[in-house]
């Protein structure tokens, strides 16, 4: 005798529900990802002398420098401040992405997320 649907030994019908839930979660994740990509994340360094804005796609959108930070005699400091502000803005974008995905997966873990 063969059983209809499900796996041998049980779980008939549960696979269909599981697939529907997975598809719903995938749609929600895609929507969340699109919303994140449209967000902007800004960070500053050097007491606000350097400000960098990145998108949720992790692209640099804007770099703002206050005139007093531009010292031709100390280019390395300016470079360091730009790097620090950029890394902080990217970190904010990554944290927002991780938080959004975590809220969707409900701490499932173990699925490569």
C-alpha positions in Angstrom: 0.0 0.0 0.0 1.2 3.5 -0.8 0.3 6.6 1.1 -0.8 9.7 -0.6 1.3 12.8 0.0 3.8 13.4 2.7 6.8 11.3 3.5 6.9 7.6 4.4 6.4 7.2 8.1 4.2 10.3 8.6 3.9 14.1 8.0 1.3 14.0 5.3 0.1 17.5 4.4 2.8 19.2 6.5 5.2 19.4 3.6 2.6 21.6 1.7 2.3 23.9 4.6 6.0 24.1 5.1 6.5 25.0 1.4 3.8 27.7 1.6 5.6 29.2 4.7 8.9 29.1 3.0 7.5 30.9 -0.1 5.9 33.5 2.2 9.2 34.0 4.0 11.1 34.3 0.8 8.7 37.1 -0.4 9.0 38.9 2.9 12.8 38.7 2.7 12.8 40.1 -0.9 10.6 42.9 0.2 12.7 43.6 3.2 15.9 43.6 1.1 14.4 46.0 -1.4 13.4 48.4 1.5 16.9 48.1 3.0 18.6 48.9 -0.3 16.6 52.2 -0.5 17.7 53.3 3.0 20.6 55.6 3.7 23.1 55.3 6.5 25.3 58.1 7.6 28.3 58.1 10.0 30.8 60.8 11.0 34.4 60.9 12.2 36.7 63.5 13.6 33.9 65.1 15.7 31.7 65.5 12.6 34.5 66.9 10.4 34.0 64.0 7.9 30.6 62.5 7.2 29.9 59.6 4.8 26.5 58.4 3.6 26.1 54.9 2.1 23.1 53.1 0.7 21.6 49.8 1.8 23.3 48.5 -1.3 26.6 49.4 0.4 27.5 52.1 -2.1 29.0 55.4 -1.1 26.5 58.1 -1.9 28.1 61.2 -0.3 31.2 62.3 1.4 31.1 65.7 3.3 34.2 67.4 4.5 34.3 70.5 6.7 36.9 72.9 5.4 38.9 72.8 8.6 39.7 69.1 8.2 41.4 69.7 4.8 45.0 70.3 5.7 47.5 69.8 2.8 50.2 69.1 5.4 48.2 66.2 6.9 46.5 64.2 4.1 46.9 60.9 6.0 44.6 62.2 8.8 41.9 63.1 6.3 42.2 59.7 4.6 42.0 57.9 8.0 38.8 60.0 8.9 37.2 59.1 5.6 37.9 55.4 6.1 36.6 55.5 9.7 33.4 57.2 8.7 32.9 54.9 5.7 33.4 51.8 7.7 31.0 53.0 10.4 28.3 53.8 7.9 28.8 50.4 6.2 28.6 48.8 9.7 25.2 50.5 10.3 23.9 49.2 7.0 25.0 45.7 7.8 23.5 45.8 11.3 20.2 47.0 9.9 20.2 44.2 7.3 21.0 41.6 9.9 18.3 42.9 12.2 15.7 42.8 9.4 16.6 39.3 8.4 16.6 38.1 12.0 13.1 39.5 12.6 11.9 37.6 9.5 13.6 34.3 10.3 12.6 34.4 14.0 16.0 33.0 15.0 15.7 29.9 12.8 19.5 29.6 12.5 21.2 26.7 10.8 19.9 27.7 7.4 23.0 29.7 6.3 21.4 33.0 7.3 
